[in-house]
Each structure stands twice: as C-alpha cells, then as structure tokens.
C-alpha cells in the first residue's frame, strides 16, 4: 500500500471539520499518513489545530494525530486525538519548543493495531494504546482555528519508518559572536531503520554572516559578522528530509578596557583566590536584582598566555554533563547564567578549568543590566578589574569526597564530585560523596559507576534542584536510539545509566517543573536505568508533579517522602520496595480537579513483585502542592495501567495507611472514567485483567490515617489478599528473593559506604 495525494492542499481558517483525502484505505487497519504542514498567517487568537485523520468511520468516530500551534508562541503541541460519539478528546500530548512560523513541519500519524503514534520531523514523540481501535476506516485531515498548507501528503506501510536528520544534541539554534572560533555541531542522520547512516549536506542562507560545511558526522559553523542565518541540513537522497538550525551572530566580543570596579566582597571566588575548585561557579552580588541581558558573554582566560578557555552566554544552550573521554556523556539544554535575588550565578562549562591553573574573568557590559555594585553602575568586568584566581594544585585522593556550595570542600558541585568518582575510581571501588548543607541547582549524571553513595549533611538542608522536563530535554535518557530526540540526556533531574548499588542518603531531590508550564510534561527527579541494577534511597525526599520516580531493576526506598500527582512512581522494574515511606499526592497545577494516580507499573515479568508498598502512608496536602490546591475526597487512584500486553501491572499495598483522597474503587481500571473535559476516554484494563496473589493489583491490611481498617468492599479491578498471601510480600527478603537468579538481596548489607 502506497499512495501520494495531490502535492499541495490549502485549508482555510474555520470551524473544525474532516476532509476526506483517501478512500482506498477504507478497508485497511494499519497504515501511516504523513504530510508537511505549515500554518498560514492569521489574526492573533487561540492555537490552531491540524490533525491527520485515520480509521475514519463517520464524522463522529475517527482517530487523529497532529499539531496545535500559535503565531504568538514557539511552542508546538503534538496530540493524539479521538473523536468518539461526536466528542473530540486528547489521548496524548507532547510539547516541543521549535521554530515554526512560516516553516513546514513534517507530521506522521502511525496506526499499528491498537498502538497509535505521532512523529514530528522524523522523531517519534509518543504512543497511545486504545483498546478496540484496530478497525478499518478512511483517511482525512481535520483543521480548526486557522488556515494551514499541506504538502507531500502520502500514506504507506507503517513498517517503513521515516528517515531522520537532526542535530545530535537536539539544538535548533546556534549562538555566537562575530569573530569567535569555529564550532562543530554533531548531526544524527539515519535511515528509517535507525542504523544505516545517510549522507547529508548543509547550506547557509547567509554565508556572509555564518558559513557552514560538512565535516565527518557533523557540520562546522564559522561566525563572521552580526546577523542571522538559517543552516539547512538536508538528506542528499531526499532533500525534503531536513533540519533547520537558526544561527544568530551577535557583535564581536568587546570587553571593557579601562573600566575599573571595586569587586571586593561582591564576587566568588574572590579576586586572587587560591586553591579554587576546578568546578567552581562564578557569582556576583549586586545592590539590587540585576536584569539578565541578551547580548555579550562571560569569558575565562588562562593568565600565563591569555588563551581563551571558556565562553558563557546568557540564554539557553546545550551543554555536556560527564567527563572527557566518557563513553557517553549527557547533553541537556540549560541556562548557564541565572539570577536569584541580588545574585547572579555563572556556570563555566564542565572540564574547562584544570588543576594548578591561573585564570582571569572578563564580562561584557550587556550580560547584566539595570544594576549597581557598591553604588557604581555595572558596566562589565575587564581584565583591569583583577578578577583572577588559581585552582587547587591537584585532584583529591581517596574514596571519600566532599561537596560544599560555599565552604571548604573538594568540589563546589555534586556533578564535579561524580565526574571525579566515575573517572578516577574503579567501577567496583566503593566511593562516598559527602554533600554539605546548601542548594545545588544542577542536573546530574551517573554512568558505569557501582557502589556509589551520595550522603547529605541533613535531609532538608541538602537540596539538589532544577526545573528539567520533557518539553525542555525530551526523552527518558541516553538509551533511545537514532529515531528518538537526538541523543539528549532526558528530562530527569538525576539520570543513572548502567550503574549498580547507588545509595541516596539523607538529602532532597526536587524537580521544580510545574505541569501547568507551557512546555512541561514528564519530569522525574530520578531515572534509574539499569534492568538488573540496585538502587537504595533512605531518609530522602523526592519532589515533582509528574513521574517523580522512574526505576528499573531493583530498588529499596526506606523512610522516604515521594511527592507528585500523575503516575509519580513508575517504571519497567522488577522489584521496588517502599518501606515506611510517605507517598504524598499534591494538587495538579495543570488540572486542579484531578487527584492523579500514584503508580503506573510496567513490570517486565509476571513473576516479579513489581512495586510493593509496605507499612507506608498515602497522604495528601494542600500546603505542599504547587498551587496549594486541595485534592478532592476520593479523587486519587492507587494505580492505573499503561495498557500494554508486554508488561505487567504488578502493584501491592501491604499494611498501608491511606487518606480520604484515595478513591473507594482504588484502582483506575477499564470501568473508571477519566476527566471527560480533557480526555473523553477510559483507562485501559490492567495486565493481568484479573489479579491474583502473585500478579496484578493487590492490597492487604489497608487502614485510614488513624490506623482503623478501611472498608474495601467498593474496590474494583484488584484483589484483597489474605494475611497468609500478603506474607509473601511483607519483608525485604521476600520482595528481593528473585534477585541474581534467586540468590536474593539484602539492601542493608549492600551499602556502598567505604
């Protein structure tokens, strides 16, 4: 099956309606429909919708996937939708910040059985499983709110995946200053199989501003003069498959020459400081909150030969997390310069400063505006200002490292200590990182290091935080493949890859993302990505709204606090024991009437325990929630299913206290209606559909928060275990008995402290 519609189609602005494009697929169930889509200019208003429609039965029953976009926002929302009984509802939604004004975006809607997927520019964004949806139907297009232009419309076999060409670190923009050194940008270019490389070319729309050329698997960009240019990276075989990088070249670097400023007491590290940590942050304290500019840069030079070693610019960038030579580094979007009250923090790029080096800092006037230091208007920091410092003579030795954000320590950042441990300690050598009280605004990455402990000075005093999320850094992690969001490091605050026996002790991880943010979505505090690895969390707190904890393998959470709203504990795990812990549901900032779901299990085997909650408490609070909105009585479900047949919904609550926010039916199964104003669909049935003592949704000994037995007569979708059946899940030894081929695991004996 393959067909192509007329080359172009124009849809005028107006109310939503379906236009039939193909009738020859009326008897087919599996196919894709793809088109290049461009929004036409129009008056300001709400976002317009364009959905490619499949399995169209009639005007009241069809499926679709496509985009919502607005002239006023760079945010594009990809949706999977369902028209059922004349009601249109969103099944899945994913947001991306991507330039779209006046540009074609390639949208693909793929239907394979009950799995519906949406792609954007060759990137698979999300999949929705809709039971009973594998029915024949025609194909069309739905638009509303504004006009759209469609080009290269085609359908075909969904086994034929799209080619994808994109920057390898998901950067759709490039910033530099005229005269800066050339930069190399890696390009991910693969055929539809995700393995076969394809040749690509690059063309600059304005080579006088920024020239570009192909070099190996990347492009080299040379900034020349002030202005903007579009760098078009395209497949040699099919030029319609392309990616556009917006290059913005600012004025050449112009440091203040003779301007002097009294920096004594206003900067960190202080002028002429010695034994500075190479992962130091640069801080300035102003008389009032400064305004972060959009021009200029902060530059660090080596004193001996005035060699430029780092350039830090205002605004978002893509930066590497890890150490030089690591087999895989984590690449994330981040803002390297931030403002907090009267203080500004500048984050040098990792691994730019060496031990035993002497450096000086220069700041252009445009980086900070509308501010004074000691009463003098800030006009930059020149070399004559004397902001110099010397780093420590040598790296720390031993297996116990210290981190402090402002006091004496081996490192200023947690990631600096992690890089040292991963690089210099053997994989199996136990290492402990002692983190002293402070607030550490950073995303973290651990890969290939076992028996590592991160231990805080106090649980509430050590706060590692950041606002990372799926809209900002798409995907779960590194192990995504070429069809995914171009090898970025994912949306988690802490990402752990191929590591075993990681311990998080006496600290707080906080993902500050709000679901109400325009480009938010999933936002883990930790993603533990090791199918056979072990994670220990004790006396620790984890805060987010959606997907707070994602774990694989085996994990033990002891006396922890986990806060969230939507699926805030989930993962393709084997056994996760939450013992004497608090699971706190908070109000949903995106949908205040929603009570959310505690767990979404994707346990890899029917025989594995999955998620077990033992002697824990399910609470709710209006105070700690993002908008302080109270969850309604009976609005929160113990679990919901992803609706897949390849994973199991293995969840058990044993002797747990539950607040009145927990729904009397307990489980969000196939008979539970979700919020119809947003979704107009039902939750899928779990796997297995009927729980047993060994698999599925289970509970035993449930109590209210005062310790009185709950009436479980209204429970639906799960099973209530007898005391004898519950005993098989009532101890650490029982839950982890399947580890290592049945040898078991004692998490208390598996501590990594040297």
NORRABEL-V199146 format. One record per residue. RES is the residue in one small letter. SS is DSSP state (@ for helix, = for strand, . for the rest). D_CENTER is the distance of its C-alpha to the mean C-alpha in Angstrom with 1 decimal. Layout:
res;ss;d_center
RES;SS;D_CENTER
RES;SS;D_CENTER
This chain:
res;ss;d_center
x;.;36.7
x;.;35.8
x;=;36.7
x;=;36.0
x;.;36.7
x;.;38.6
x;.;36.7
x;=;35.7
x;=;35.5
x;=;35.5
x;=;34.5
x;.;35.9
x;.;34.4
x;.;35.3
x;.;34.6
x;.;32.6
x;=;34.5
x;=;34.2
x;=;36.0
x;=;36.9
x;=;36.4
x;=;37.4
x;.;39.8
x;.;40.2
x;.;37.1
x;.;38.4
x;.;39.2
x;.;36.0
x;.;33.0
x;.;30.6
x;=;29.9
x;=;27.4
x;=;28.0
x;=;26.6
x;=;27.4
x;=;26.8
x;=;26.3
x;=;27.1
x;=;27.4
x;.;30.9
x;.;31.7
x;.;32.7
x;.;33.4
x;.;30.6
x;.;29.4
x;.;26.6
x;.;24.2
x;=;26.0
x;=;25.1
x;=;25.8
x;=;25.4
x;=;26.8
x;=;28.8
x;=;29.7
x;=;32.0
x;=;33.9
x;=;36.7
x;=;37.8
x;.;36.7
x;.;35.5
x;=;33.6
x;=;31.1
x;=;27.4
x;=;25.4
x;=;22.1
x;=;21.6
x;=;20.4
x;=;20.8
x;=;21.4
x;.;23.3
x;.;25.4
x;.;24.3
x;.;20.5
x;.;18.5
x;=;15.9
x;=;16.5
x;=;15.8
x;=;16.3
x;=;18.1
x;=;19.9
x;=;23.0
x;=;26.2
x;=;29.6
x;=;31.6
x;.;34.9
x;.;34.5
x;=;31.3
x;=;28.1
x;=;24.9
x;=;21.2
x;=;19.9
x;=;16.3
x;=;14.6
x;=;11.6
x;=;11.5
x;=;11.6
x;=;13.2
x;.;16.0
x;.;19.7
x;.;21.7
x;.;25.0
x;.;27.8
x;.;25.8
x;.;25.7
x;=;22.4
x;=;22.8
x;=;21.9
x;=;22.6
x;=;23.2
x;=;23.8
x;=;25.8
x;=;26.5
x;.;28.2
x;.;26.3
x;=;22.9
x;=;21.9
x;=;19.2
x;=;18.3
x;=;17.8
x;=;17.4
x;.;19.2
x;.;19.2
x;=;15.5
x;=;15.1
x;=;12.6
x;=;13.6
x;=;16.7
x;=;18.9
x;=;21.7
x;.;24.8
x;.;27.8
x;.;31.0
x;.;29.6
x;.;31.0
x;.;34.0
x;.;35.8
x;.;35.4
x;=;35.8
x;=;33.3
x;=;32.9
x;=;30.9
x;=;30.2
x;=;29.8
x;=;30.2
x;.;30.1
x;.;30.6
x;.;32.0
x;=;30.3
x;=;31.5
x;=;30.7
x;=;31.7
x;=;32.0
x;=;31.6
x;=;31.8
x;=;31.5
x;=;31.7
x;.;30.9
x;.;27.3
x;.;27.8
x;.;27.9
x;.;24.3
x;.;23.6
x;.;23.8
x;=;20.8
x;=;21.2
x;=;18.4
x;=;17.6
x;.;16.3
x;.;13.5
x;.;12.7
x;.;14.8
x;.;16.9
x;=;19.0
x;=;21.2
x;=;23.0
x;=;26.1
x;=;29.6
x;.;32.8
x;.;34.2
x;.;31.1
x;.;31.0
x;.;29.7
x;=;26.0
x;=;24.8
x;=;21.7
x;=;20.8
x;=;20.8
x;=;19.6
x;=;22.5
x;=;23.2
x;.;25.4
x;.;24.5
x;.;24.8
x;.;21.8
x;.;24.2
x;.;27.0
x;=;26.5
x;.;27.9
x;.;29.8
x;=;28.5
x;=;30.1
x;=;29.0
x;=;31.0
x;=;30.9
x;.;32.1
x;.;33.7
x;.;34.5
x;.;36.6
x;.;33.4
x;=;31.1
x;=;32.2
x;=;30.2
x;=;31.2
x;=;29.9
x;=;30.0
x;.;29.2
x;.;25.6
x;=;24.7
x;=;26.2
x;=;28.0
x;=;27.9
x;=;30.8
x;=;30.7
x;.;34.3
x;.;34.9
x;.;33.4
x;=;32.0
x;=;29.3
x;=;29.0
x;=;27.0
x;=;26.3
x;=;26.6
x;=;25.5
x;=;27.1
x;=;28.3
x;.;31.9
x;.;32.8
x;.;31.2
x;.;30.6
x;.;29.0
x;.;25.8
x;=;24.4
x;=;21.7
x;=;22.6
x;=;21.5
x;=;22.9
x;=;24.8
x;=;26.0
x;=;28.6
x;=;29.9
x;.;33.3
x;.;34.2
x;.;33.5
x;.;36.3
x;.;36.4
x;.;38.9
x;.;42.0
x;.;44.5
x;.;42.5
x;.;42.5
x;.;40.7
x;.;41.2
x;.;38.0
x;.;39.5
x;.;37.4
x;.;34.8
x;=;32.6
x;=;30.8
x;.;31.7
x;.;35.3
x;.;37.5
x;.;39.2
x;=;37.0
x;=;37.5
x;=;35.5
x;=;32.1
x;.;29.0
x;.;27.6
x;.;24.0
x;.;25.5
x;=;24.0
x;=;26.3
x;=;27.2
x;=;29.6
x;=;31.2
x;.;32.7
x;.;35.3
x;.;33.0
x;.;29.4
x;.;29.1
x;=;27.6
x;=;25.0
x;.;26.5
x;.;25.3
x;.;27.8
x;.;28.9
x;=;27.3
x;=;27.6
x;=;29.3
x;=;30.2
x;=;33.4
x;=;35.3
x;.;38.5
x;.;40.9
x;.;40.5
x;.;38.2
x;.;35.7
x;=;32.4
x;=;29.6
x;=;26.6
x;=;25.6
x;=;23.1
x;=;22.7
x;.;21.6
x;.;18.6
x;=;15.2
x;=;15.3
x;=;13.7
x;=;14.6
x;=;15.0
x;=;14.5
x;.;17.3
x;.;21.0
x;.;23.3
x;.;24.3
x;.;21.5
x;.;21.2
x;.;17.5
x;.;15.6
x;=;11.9
x;=;11.4
x;=;9.1
x;=;10.0
x;=;11.7
x;=;14.9
x;.;17.6
x;=;20.1
x;=;19.8
x;=;22.4
x;=;23.1
x;.;26.6
x;.;29.2
x;=;27.2
x;=;25.1
x;=;22.9
x;=;22.7
x;=;20.5
x;.;22.3
x;.;20.5
x;.;20.4
x;.;23.7
x;.;25.7
x;.;28.2
x;.;30.5
x;.;32.6
x;.;36.1
x;.;35.3
x;=;36.5
x;=;34.5
x;=;34.8
x;=;32.5
x;=;33.2
x;=;31.5
x;.;32.4
x;@;33.6
x;@;31.0
x;@;28.0
x;=;29.1
x;=;31.4
x;.;33.5
x;.;33.9
x;=;36.6
x;=;37.0
x;.;40.2
x;.;41.4
x;=;41.2
x;=;39.1
x;.;36.2
x;.;36.9
x;.;34.8
x;=;35.4
x;.;37.7
x;@;38.9
x;@;42.0
x;@;40.0
x;.;39.8
x;.;36.2
x;=;36.6
x;=;35.4
x;=;35.9
x;=;33.4
x;.;34.4
x;.;36.9
x;.;35.1
x;.;32.1
x;.;32.3
x;.;33.9
x;.;33.7
x;.;31.0
x;=;30.4
x;=;28.3
x;=;27.9
x;=;25.3
x;.;26.4
x;.;25.0
x;.;28.6
x;.;31.2
x;.;32.7
x;.;30.3
x;.;29.3
x;=;25.9
x;.;24.4
x;.;20.8
x;@;19.3
x;@;17.7
x;@;21.2
x;@;22.7
x;@;20.2
x;@;21.0
x;@;24.7
x;@;24.5
x;@;22.8
x;@;25.2
x;@;28.4
x;.;28.6
x;.;29.3
x;.;26.7
x;.;28.8
x;.;30.1
x;.;29.1
x;=;27.5
x;=;26.8
x;=;24.9
x;=;26.5
x;=;24.4
x;.;26.7
x;.;26.1
x;=;24.0
x;=;20.7
x;=;18.3
x;=;15.6
x;.;13.5
x;.;10.5
x;=;12.2
x;=;12.9
x;=;15.7
x;=;17.2
x;.;20.7
x;.;22.1
x;.;23.8
x;.;25.6
x;=;23.5
x;=;23.7
x;=;21.9
x;=;24.4
x;=;24.4
x;.;27.7
x;.;27.0
x;.;24.4
x;.;24.2
x;.;25.1
x;=;22.3
x;=;19.0
x;=;15.9
x;=;13.6
x;=;11.0
x;.;9.3
x;.;5.7
x;.;3.7
x;.;3.6
x;.;6.8
x;.;6.5
x;.;4.7
x;.;5.0
x;.;5.7
x;.;6.2
x;.;8.0
x;.;11.2
x;.;13.4
x;.;12.8
x;.;15.9
x;.;17.2
x;.;16.7
x;.;12.9
x;.;10.8
x;.;13.1
x;.;12.1
x;.;9.2
x;.;7.8
x;.;4.3
x;.;1.3
x;.;4.9
x;.;7.8
x;=;10.1
x;=;9.7
x;=;13.2
x;=;14.8
x;.;18.5
x;.;19.6
x;.;22.1
x;.;23.5
x;=;20.8
x;=;22.1
x;=;20.4
x;=;23.4
x;.;24.3
x;.;21.3
x;=;18.5
x;=;14.7
x;=;13.4
x;=;10.1
x;.;12.0
x;.;10.0
x;.;12.6
x;.;12.4
x;.;15.3
x;.;13.4
x;.;14.1
x;.;10.7
x;.;8.6
x;.;8.0
x;.;6.3
x;.;5.4
x;.;7.0
x;.;9.5
x;=;10.2
x;=;9.7
x;=;13.3
x;=;13.8
x;.;17.6
x;.;19.7
x;.;22.7
x;.;21.4
x;=;22.1
x;=;20.2
x;=;22.2
x;=;21.1
x;=;24.1
x;.;24.9
x;.;21.3
x;=;19.3
x;=;15.7
x;=;14.6
x;.;12.0
x;.;12.7
x;=;10.8
x;.;10.1
x;.;11.0
x;=;12.3
x;=;11.6
x;=;14.5
x;.;16.7
x;=;20.2
x;=;22.1
x;=;21.1
x;=;23.3
x;=;22.3
x;=;25.5
x;.;26.2
x;.;22.7
x;=;21.3
x;=;18.1
x;=;17.4
x;=;15.5
x;.;16.6
x;=;14.9
x;=;14.8
x;=;13.9
x;=;15.3
x;=;14.7
x;=;14.6
x;.;17.1
x;=;19.1
x;=;22.8
x;=;23.7
x;=;22.0
x;=;24.5
x;=;23.8
x;=;27.1
x;.;28.6
x;.;25.2
x;=;24.3
x;=;21.8
x;=;21.6
x;=;20.8
x;.;20.2
x;.;20.8
x;.;18.3
x;.;17.9
x;.;17.4
x;.;20.3
x;.;22.6
x;.;24.8
x;.;22.3
x;.;22.6
x;.;19.6
x;=;19.5
x;=;19.3
x;=;18.6
x;=;17.6
x;=;19.1
x;.;18.9
x;=;21.4
x;.;22.6
x;.;26.3
x;.;28.6
x;.;30.4
x;.;27.5
x;.;27.3
x;=;23.6
x;=;22.6
x;=;25.6
x;=;26.0
x;=;29.3
x;.;31.2
x;.;28.2
x;=;27.9
x;=;25.9
x;=;26.2
x;=;25.1
x;.;25.5
x;.;25.9
x;.;25.8
x;.;22.4
x;.;20.5
x;.;18.7
x;.;21.7
x;.;24.2
x;.;24.9
x;.;26.6
x;.;25.6
x;.;28.7
x;.;30.9
x;.;30.0
x;.;26.7
x;=;24.3
x;=;24.3
x;=;24.2
x;=;22.2
x;=;21.5
x;.;21.4
x;.;19.0
x;.;22.4
x;.;22.4
x;.;25.6
x;.;24.1
x;.;22.6
x;=;24.3
x;.;23.7
x;.;25.2
x;=;24.9
x;=;27.8
x;=;28.6
x;=;31.7
x;.;33.7
x;.;30.9
x;=;31.6
x;=;30.1
x;.;30.2
x;.;31.7
x;.;28.3
x;=;28.1
x;.;29.5
x;.;32.9
x;.;32.0
x;=;29.2
x;=;27.2
x;=;25.6
x;.;27.4
x;.;28.9
x;.;31.4
x;.;29.0
x;=;28.3
x;.;25.0
x;.;25.0
x;.;27.1
x;.;26.5
x;.;22.9
x;.;23.0
x;.;26.7
x;.;26.1
x;=;26.5
x;.;24.3
x;.;25.1
x;.;27.4
x;.;26.2
x;.;27.1
x;.;29.8
x;.;31.1
x;.;33.7
x;.;32.6
x;.;34.9
x;.;35.3
x;.;33.3
x;.;30.4
x;.;28.6
x;=;28.3
x;=;30.7
x;=;31.8
x;=;34.9
x;.;36.4
x;.;34.1
x;=;35.4
x;.;34.9
x;.;33.9
x;.;37.5
x;.;37.9
x;.;39.9
x;=;39.4
x;.;37.5
x;.;39.1
x;.;37.1
x;.;39.5
x;.;37.1
x;.;34.3
x;=;33.4
x;.;31.4
x;.;31.6
x;=;34.4
x;=;36.0
x;.;36.9
x;.;40.3
x;@;40.5
x;@;41.5
x;@;38.6
x;@;36.1
x;@;37.7
x;@;35.9
x;@;32.6
x;.;33.9
x;.;33.6
x;@;31.3
x;@;33.7
x;@;33.6
x;@;29.8
x;.;29.3
x;.;32.6
x;.;31.1
x;@;29.3
x;@;30.8
x;@;33.0
x;@;34.4
x;.;35.1
x;.;32.7
x;.;30.8
x;.;31.7
x;.;28.6
x;.;30.9
x;.;32.8
x;.;29.6
x;.;28.7
x;.;27.9
x;.;29.8
x;.;32.4
